[in-house]
Amino acid sequence: MSNISGIERETLLQAARRFGTPVYVYNQSKIEEQCLKLHKYFPDVAFHYAVKANANPDVLRIIRKQGMGAEGVSEGELAAALAAGFKKKDLSFTCSNLREEELRAAAASGARVHLDSLNQLEVWGRLKLGKEVSLRLNQGIGAGHHKHVITGGPDSKFGIGLEDIAEAKGIAKKYNLSITGLQQHIGSNALDAGILLKAARVLLKTAAQFEDVTHIDFGGGLGIPYAPSEKELDLKAFGAELKKYIHEFKKSRGKTVEFAMEPGRFLVAEAGTLIVSVTDIKQTTKHTFVGVDSGFNHLLRPALYASYHPIENLSRTRGKRGRFSVAGNVCESGDVFATDREMLAPDIGDVLAICNAGAYGFSMASTYNLRVLPKEILITKDGKLKNISFDSALFAR
Ligand SMILES: Cc1ncc(COP(=O)(O)O)c(C=O)c1O
């Protein structure tokens, strides 16, 4: 949910004035606050930030300095993490449908690679990419805010199914590999700790079948409330329960086992705002469209997942309220950020904040319609505005 304070409103407006709109603005303090929460409630867990959520180099550095590792899904993301100073030992990698040379590059990066399929395991063995391997499992449990982001279960392309464990062990034996790691990621934006805990329980149960396992990764998926009706994930209860599982598992093993999680959204979503300007207002027989100078090329989530993002009018704090459909400038009818949303009646020239846009916002942005990408600005801890825009083509492979 958004609750833009007076100071923040002024800072966001200042960013719009100085750098123009559309512009992404990230709040360093909020990112750090989220990192601290995770360390507090999950003291036994190492975190690998999912770079895909927001790969801005400054954002990566902030997260690294908070004691997080990084998780990448491509050579480019691993390169961005290394450039931001993450150590090789703090990197992990998971990806489906890789070319052989990509798997080679992931192995060479030093990251812990979670193999996504029997074929990847076979290729790993044949290419002699390392004696120890980690498997991404699909245990039939999925969760998420939209079917596109549910990554466990029979409809998901990800992971090695439990029914294929015997075959995976056979491949490992053939190549004299030791399965030392297990990972899963069931989906994104889970607000119910129950489903994440269930998946963790099942993973630990499965791990009992792997005697060499010394590393267990529960994946990401920790959600944040976007809509006013949504409740925060109960991290305290989640952390306390997971701690019990971890302790029991460690006891049953009698050897050192490391535990990890791969949060992306949780660290950056609420820290980011996409600021846009109202460029047009049009009344149809059904809706009042408020046109803005950005679109799904810059924030795809509403068009791709029908996601809710709070929208606030930064230019006014009082006035008439009404229902407005906030639409972008992309030449597609699906380019709508919000439909019939209750908000303060805007005027042309007003500046709007599209909130909770720090995750899967800029990182999914494109130059579709040949429009330039927005700048990225950081509100530093001392309240200054710093231009942290970067050229993602520098890392893309
Ligand atoms: C393997 C893996 N780990 C972690 C994440 C991060 O998910 P989230 O941003 O929901 O925490 C993803 C997201 O798609 C993923 O695919």
The ligand as an SDF file (V2000), in Angstrom:
LIG
                    3D

 16 16  0  0  0  0  0  0  0  0999 V2000
   14.3800  -18.9890   -9.1220 C   0  0  0  0  0  0  0  0  0  0  0  0
   13.8020  -17.7330   -8.5760 C   0  0  0  0  0  0  0  0  0  0  0  0
   14.1950  -17.3110   -7.3690 N   0  0  0  0  0  0  0  0  0  0  0  0
   13.7310  -16.1680   -6.8410 C   0  0  0  0  0  0  0  0  0  0  0  0
   12.8050  -15.3960   -7.4930 C   0  0  0  0  0  0  0  0  0  0  0  0
   12.3240  -14.1310   -6.8560 C   0  0  0  0  0  0  0  0  0  0  0  0
   10.9870  -14.1190   -6.6490 O   0  0  0  0  0  0  0  0  0  0  0  0
   10.3170  -12.9450   -5.8130 P   0  0  0  0  0  0  0  0  0  0  0  0
   10.6510  -11.6760   -6.4590 O   0  0  0  0  0  0  0  0  0  0  0  0
    8.8840  -13.2620   -5.8460 O   0  0  0  0  0  0  0  0  0  0  0  0
   10.8770  -13.0450   -4.4210 O   0  0  0  0  0  0  0  0  0  0  0  0
   12.3420  -15.8040   -8.7560 C   0  0  0  0  0  0  0  0  0  0  0  0
   11.3390  -15.0040   -9.4610 C   0  0  0  0  0  0  0  0  0  0  0  0
   10.8260  -15.2790  -10.4710 O   0  0  0  0  0  0  0  0  0  0  0  0
   12.8540  -17.0070   -9.3150 C   0  0  0  0  0  0  0  0  0  0  0  0
   12.4690  -17.4230  -10.5130 O   0  0  0  0  0  0  0  0  0  0  0  0
  1  2  1  0
  2  3  1  0
  2 15  2  0
  3  4  2  0
  4  5  1  0
  5  6  1  0
  5 12  2  0
  6  7  1  0
  7  8  1  0
  8  9  2  0
  8 10  1  0
  8 11  1  0
 12 13  1  0
 12 15  1  0
 13 14  2  0
 15 16  1  0
M  END
$$$$
